[in-house]
Amino acid sequence: MHAPSLPDRSIEAYATVTDSGRLERLKSLAETLADVRVLHVSSTATGGGVAELLHSLVPVCNDLAIDTDWFVMDATDDFFEVTKAIHNGLQGSGSRLTEEMKATYRTVTEENAAELEDEYDVVVIHDPQPLGMIDLLEETMPNAAIVWRCHVDLTEPSDEYLAFVSEYTKRVDHAVFSRSVYTERIDVPTASAVYPSIDPVTEKNRSLDEETIAAERDRLDPLSFDAPLVSQVSRFDPWKDQFGTLEAFRRAREEIPTLQLALVGGMAGDDPEGLELYERVARETADDPDVHVLTDLPDTTVNVLQRQADVVVQKSLREGFGLVVSEALWKRTPVVGSNVGGIPLQVEDGRNGYLVEPDDVASAADRVVTLLEDEDRRATFGANGREHVREHFLLPRQLVDLLELSVEVLNLEQ
């Protein structure tokens, strides 16, 4: 286990993007939790929404004087092959779960749990990867409240993977999901839904001056910002359906011949499928000068792409939540997204973007064309999107929800 390096973050940095009442509520909750120690455990510090969330959430909690740590698992490639299979199984597909896979999972999670020497009042386990640590945590921290934070889409889980994970989830004190419907899919003692959030003060989401935007545009040459641009920003993962987005783009280009596509993403440290999928997408688009496959870009560059794109597409097949949707909407860019997971919580169909069924490539292309041909509609959708995110999907709101949950599971008086 190791602790990632964290940025400095002050709660006062959010005063310009959220209302004062929410910040006062945070400070009040922090006083209630002043003597509480909190630990977050995840499988990677890079490449995904969980890591991005914790890079902001943990330092803000410490700024509020809530003693909060974050540890990341140390694990082998074999372990991450198993946990990616678990992830895929919980989302409805994947290989058979073998006894050897179970043994690998148990060995690595127990080894990591054994490295925790301090005691905590609340331990938040993120996703299935560290969940097996509960075996040892129940012995070493018998008084700690164990919370499982599930970021996975549990719409149609595989029965055998659901049964395996439920062996652990039924022993946690509380589970937190990104949508209330997921709470019905798995065996947990008590559960609640807390929507994830983006951090509006990070390099990826903060406002940018014109000089910075111009420099980043130049860096992205030969991609042109003088022609229509559609982008998708996602990890290279089969569930994100980059190939479906590519097909929708090619259909839309029949109506708008100058259209370009930017497929942007990185590889999460715990996802062995990422590089393989990136290479497949790169091979498929190598002879198409209008398609730009970009990976491991700096956050400021991603920020510019989301701002400068005319439309953002998120054509996921499954999606625990999909914070890249809120990232685009926050930057006033309308989104065409699949009607799966947390995307319809963010995309208000016909108001800040459009929803399509995940396998409906033709409708995705039609909606992209509709937006590209109507600049006024894009501007209206963009303004609506920013306000929707401001109210529902910024970090201070999520932090209020999570701190209230900590007070509840610890039975503290406010």
C-alpha positions in Angstrom: 0.0 0.0 0.0 1.2 3.5 -0.7 -0.1 7.0 -0.2 -0.3 9.1 -3.5 1.0 12.7 -3.5 -1.8 15.2 -3.2 -2.3 18.8 -4.2 -3.0 21.6 -1.8 -6.7 22.4 -1.7 -8.7 25.0 0.3 -12.4 24.9 0.8 -12.4 28.6 0.2 -11.4 28.0 -3.4 -15.0 26.9 -4.1 -16.6 30.1 -2.8 -17.1 31.4 -6.4 -18.7 28.3 -7.8 -21.1 27.2 -5.0 -23.5 29.0 -2.6 -22.3 30.1 0.8 -24.9 28.0 2.6 -23.3 24.8 1.2 -19.9 25.9 2.4 -21.2 26.7 5.9 -22.8 23.3 6.0 -19.5 21.7 5.2 -17.8 23.6 8.0 -20.5 22.6 10.5 -20.1 18.9 9.5 -16.4 19.2 9.8 -16.7 20.3 13.4 -18.9 17.3 14.2 -16.2 15.0 12.6 -13.2 16.8 14.2 -12.1 13.7 16.2 -12.7 11.2 13.4 -10.1 9.5 11.3 -11.1 8.5 7.8 -9.3 6.2 5.3 -10.0 5.8 1.6 -8.6 2.7 -0.2 -8.5 2.3 -4.0 -6.7 0.3 -6.6 -5.0 3.1 -8.6 -4.0 6.7 -8.3 -4.2 7.5 -12.0 -6.3 7.2 -15.0 -9.9 7.1 -13.8 -12.7 9.0 -12.2 -12.2 7.4 -8.7 -8.6 8.6 -8.6 -9.5 12.1 -9.8 -12.2 12.3 -7.2 -9.9 11.3 -4.3 -7.1 13.7 -5.5 -9.6 16.5 -4.7 -11.7 15.0 -1.9 -8.9 14.0 0.4 -7.0 17.3 0.6 -10.3 19.3 1.0 -11.3 17.1 3.9 -7.9 17.7 5.5 -8.3 21.4 4.9 -11.5 21.2 6.9 -9.5 19.5 9.7 -11.0 16.1 9.1 -8.1 13.7 9.5 -8.2 11.8 6.1 -5.8 9.4 4.4 -5.8 7.7 1.1 -3.9 4.5 0.3 -3.5 2.8 -3.0 -3.1 -0.9 -3.4 0.2 -2.5 -4.5 -0.7 -5.4 -6.8 0.5 -7.5 -9.7 -0.7 -7.6 -13.3 -2.4 -11.0 -12.5 -4.4 -9.3 -9.8 -5.6 -6.5 -12.1 -6.5 -9.1 -14.8 -8.8 -10.7 -12.2 -10.3 -7.4 -11.0 -11.0 -6.2 -14.5 -12.8 -9.5 -15.1 -14.8 -8.8 -11.9 -15.5 -5.2 -13.1 -16.7 -6.6 -16.5 -18.7 -9.3 -14.8 -20.5 -6.8 -12.5 -21.4 -4.9 -15.7 -22.8 -8.0 -17.4 -20.1 -9.7 -19.4 -16.7 -11.4 -19.1 -15.0 -14.8 -18.7 -15.9 -17.4 -16.1 -14.8 -16.8 -12.6 -12.4 -19.6 -11.6 -11.1 -20.8 -8.2 -7.6 -19.7 -9.2 -8.9 -16.1 -9.9 -10.6 -16.1 -6.5 -7.4 -17.2 -4.8 -5.3 -14.5 -6.5 -7.9 -11.9 -5.4 -7.9 -13.0 -1.8 -4.1 -13.3 -1.6 -3.4 -9.8 -2.9 -6.2 -8.1 -0.9 -5.1 -9.8 2.3 -1.4 -8.8 1.7 -2.5 -5.2 1.3 -4.7 -5.1 4.3 -1.8 -6.5 6.4 0.2 -3.3 5.6 -2.3 -1.0 7.3 -0.9 -0.2 10.8 -3.0 2.8 11.9 -6.6 2.6 13.1 -9.4 4.6 11.6 -13.0 5.3 12.5 -14.3 5.1 8.9 -12.8 3.0 6.1 -14.1 3.7 2.6 -13.3 0.9 0.2 -13.7 2.1 -3.5 -15.0 -0.5 -6.0 -14.4 -4.3 -6.0 -10.6 -4.3 -6.1 -9.9 -3.7 -2.4 -13.1 -5.2 -1.1 -11.4 -8.4 0.0 -9.5 -6.5 2.6 -12.5 -6.6 4.8 -11.5 -10.1 6.0 -8.5 -8.6 7.9 -10.0 -5.2 8.6 -12.7 -6.8 10.7 -9.9 -8.2 12.9 -7.5 -5.2 13.0 -10.1 -2.4 13.2 -13.2 -4.0 14.8 -14.7 -0.7 15.8 -14.3 1.0 12.4 -17.3 1.6 10.2 -16.6 0.0 6.8 -18.2 1.7 3.8 -18.1 0.3 0.3 -18.2 3.0 -2.4 -19.3 1.3 -5.6 -18.7 3.3 -8.9 -19.7 0.4 -11.2 -22.8 0.1 -13.3 -24.8 -2.7 -11.7 -27.8 -2.7 -14.1 -27.4 -6.3 -15.3 -24.6 -8.0 -13.3 -23.4 -11.6 -14.0 -24.8 -13.9 -11.4 -21.5 -15.6 -10.5 -19.6 -12.4 -10.1 -22.4 -10.8 -8.2 -22.4 -13.8 -5.8 -18.6 -13.6 -5.3 -18.7 -9.9 -4.5 -21.7 -10.2 -2.3 -19.7 -12.5 0.0 -17.9 -9.3 1.0 -20.5 -6.6 0.5 -23.0 -8.2 2.9 -20.4 -7.7 5.7 -19.8 -3.9 5.2 -21.6 -1.4 7.4 -23.0 0.6 4.6 -22.7 0.8 0.8 -22.8 3.9 -1.4 -23.8 3.8 -5.1 -23.9 6.4 -7.9 -27.6 5.7 -8.6 -30.3 4.5 -6.3 -31.4 1.7 -8.7 -28.0 0.0 -8.1 -28.8 -0.5 -4.4 -31.3 -3.2 -5.4 -28.9 -5.3 -7.3 -26.5 -6.5 -4.6 -26.5 -7.8 -1.0 -25.7 -5.0 1.4 -27.0 -4.3 4.9 -27.8 -0.6 4.2 -27.3 1.6 1.2 -27.6 5.1 -0.1 -27.0 6.9 -3.4 -24.5 9.7 -3.7 -23.9 11.3 -7.1 -20.2 11.8 -7.9 -18.9 15.2 -8.8 -16.2 17.1 -10.7 -13.8 19.5 -9.1 -14.2 22.9 -10.8 -10.8 24.3 -9.6 -8.5 21.6 -11.1 -6.5 22.1 -14.2 -9.0 20.0 -16.2 -12.0 22.1 -15.2 -11.0 25.6 -14.2 -11.6 28.6 -16.4 -8.8 29.3 -18.9 -7.5 32.6 -20.3 -7.3 33.1 -24.1 -3.5 32.9 -24.2 -3.6 29.4 -22.6 -6.3 28.3 -25.0 -4.4 29.5 -28.0 -1.2 27.7 -26.9 -3.1 24.4 -26.4 -4.8 24.7 -29.7 -1.4 25.1 -31.4 -0.1 22.1 -29.5 -3.0 20.0 -30.9 -2.1 20.6 -34.6 -3.0 19.1 -37.1 -6.4 19.0 -35.4 -8.2 22.2 -36.7 -10.5 24.3 -34.5 -11.7 26.1 -37.6 -13.7 23.1 -38.7 -16.6 21.4 -36.8 -15.3 19.2 -34.0 -16.8 16.3 -32.1 -14.9 14.8 -29.2 -15.2 11.9 -26.8 -13.0 11.9 -23.6 -12.9 8.5 -22.0 -10.6 5.8 -20.7 -9.8 3.3 -23.5 -12.2 0.7 -22.3 -14.6 -1.5 -24.3 -17.6 -0.2 -22.2 -16.9 3.4 -23.5 -17.6 2.2 -27.0 -15.0 4.2 -29.0 -15.9 2.1 -32.0 -19.5 3.1 -31.8 -18.6 6.7 -31.5 -16.4 6.3 -34.6 -19.3 4.8 -36.6 -21.6 7.6 -35.5 -19.0 10.2 -36.5 -18.7 8.7 -39.9 -22.4 8.8 -40.4 -22.5 12.4 -39.3 -19.7 13.3 -41.7 -21.8 12.2 -44.6 -24.0 15.3 -43.8 -21.1 17.6 -42.7 -18.0 16.7 -44.8 -15.6 18.9 -42.9 -16.4 17.2 -39.5 -13.5 16.0 -37.3 -13.4 13.6 -34.4 -11.1 13.6 -31.4 -11.1 10.3 -29.4 -9.2 11.3 -26.2 -8.4 9.1 -23.3 -5.8 7.5 -21.0 -5.1 4.1 -19.5 -6.0 3.5 -15.9 -3.3 1.9 -13.8 -5.6 -1.0 -12.9 -7.0 -1.7 -16.4 -5.0 -4.2 -18.5 -7.4 -3.8 -21.5 -6.6 -0.2 -22.0 -3.5 -0.3 -24.2 -4.9 -3.1 -26.4 -8.1 -1.1 -27.1 -6.1 2.1 -27.8 -4.0 0.2 -30.3 -7.1 -1.2 -32.0 -8.7 2.2 -32.3 -5.5 3.7 -33.6 -5.1 1.0 -36.3 -8.8 1.4 -37.4 -8.4 5.2 -37.8 -4.8 5.4 -39.1 -5.8 6.3 -42.6 -8.5 8.8 -41.7 -7.0 12.3 -41.3 -10.2 13.6 -39.8 -9.9 11.3 -36.8 -7.4 12.1 -34.0 -6.7 9.5 -31.4 -5.0 11.1 -28.5 -3.8 9.6 -25.2 -2.3 10.7 -21.9 -2.8 14.4 -22.6 -2.2 17.0 -19.9 -5.3 18.1 -18.0 -5.1 21.6 -19.5 -5.2 20.2 -23.0 -8.2 18.0 -22.2 -9.9 21.1 -20.7 -9.3 23.0 -24.0 -10.6 20.2 -26.1 -13.8 19.9 -24.1 -14.3 23.7 -24.3 -13.5 24.0 -28.0 -15.4 21.0 -29.2 -18.8 21.8 -30.8 -20.3 18.6 -29.4 -19.1 16.0 -26.9 -20.3 12.4 -27.3 -20.4 9.8 -24.5 -21.7 6.7 -26.2 -21.0 4.3 -23.3 -22.6 0.8 -23.2 -22.4 0.7 -19.4 -21.5 3.6 -17.2 -21.3 3.8 -13.4 -21.7 7.6 -13.7 -19.5 9.2 -16.4 -18.1 12.4 -14.9 -16.7 13.4 -18.3 -20.3 14.3 -19.2 -20.4 16.9 -16.3 -16.9 18.1 -17.3 -18.2 19.0 -20.8 -21.5 20.5 -19.6 -19.6 22.6 -17.1 -17.7 24.1 -20.0 -20.9 24.8 -21.8 -20.5 22.1 -24.4 -23.7 20.1 -25.3 -23.5 16.3 -25.0 -25.0 13.4 -26.9 -24.9 10.6 -24.5 -26.2 7.0 -24.1 -29.2 6.5 -21.9 -27.3 4.3 -19.5 -25.9 4.5 -15.9 -25.4 8.0 -14.6 -25.5 9.7 -18.0 -29.3 10.5 -17.9 -28.8 12.1 -14.5 -26.5 14.6 -16.2 -27.9 15.0 -19.7 -31.4 16.5 -19.7 -32.7 15.4 -23.1 -33.5 18.4 -25.3 -32.3 20.9 -22.7 -28.5 20.5 -22.4 -27.9 17.6 -24.8 -29.6 14.5 -26.2 -29.9 10.9 -25.0 -29.9 7.9 -27.3 -30.0 4.2 -26.7 -26.4 2.8 -26.4 -26.7 0.7 -29.6 -28.5 3.3 -31.7 -25.6 4.7 -33.8 -27.9 6.3 -36.3 -29.7 8.4 -33.7 -26.4 9.4 -32.1 -25.2 10.7 -35.6 -28.6 12.5 -36.2 -28.4 14.3 -32.8 -24.8 15.3 -33.5 -25.8 16.8 -36.9 -28.8 18.6 -35.3 -26.5 20.3 -32.8 -23.8 21.1 -35.4 -26.3 22.8 -37.7 -27.8 25.0 -35.0 -25.3 27.4 -33.2 -28.1 29.0 -31.1 -29.2 25.7 -29.8 -25.7 24.8 -28.9 -25.3 28.0 -27.0 -28.6 27.5 -25.1 -27.8 23.9 -24.3 -24.4 25.0 -23.1 -25.7 27.6 -20.7 -28.3 25.1 -19.4 -25.6 22.4 -18.9 -23.4 24.6 -16.9 -26.1 25.6 -14.4 -27.3 21.9 -14.1 -23.7 20.9 -13.1 -23.3 23.9 -10.8 -26.3 22.8 -8.8 -25.9 19.0 -8.8 -22.4 17.8 -9.7 -19.7 19.9 -8.2 -17.4 18.7 -5.4 -18.9 20.7 -2.5 -22.3 19.1 -2.9 -20.9 15.6 -3.0 -18.7 16.3 0.0 -21.8 17.4 2.0 -23.4 14.1 1.2 -20.4 12.1 2.2 -19.8 13.9 5.4 -23.4 13.6 6.4 -23.1 9.8 5.7 -20.0 9.6 8.0 -22.0 11.3 10.8 -24.8 8.8 10.2 -22.7 5.6 10.2 -20.9 6.8 13.3 -24.1 7.7 15.1 -22.7 11.2 16.0 -24.8 14.0 17.3 -24.8 17.3 15.4 
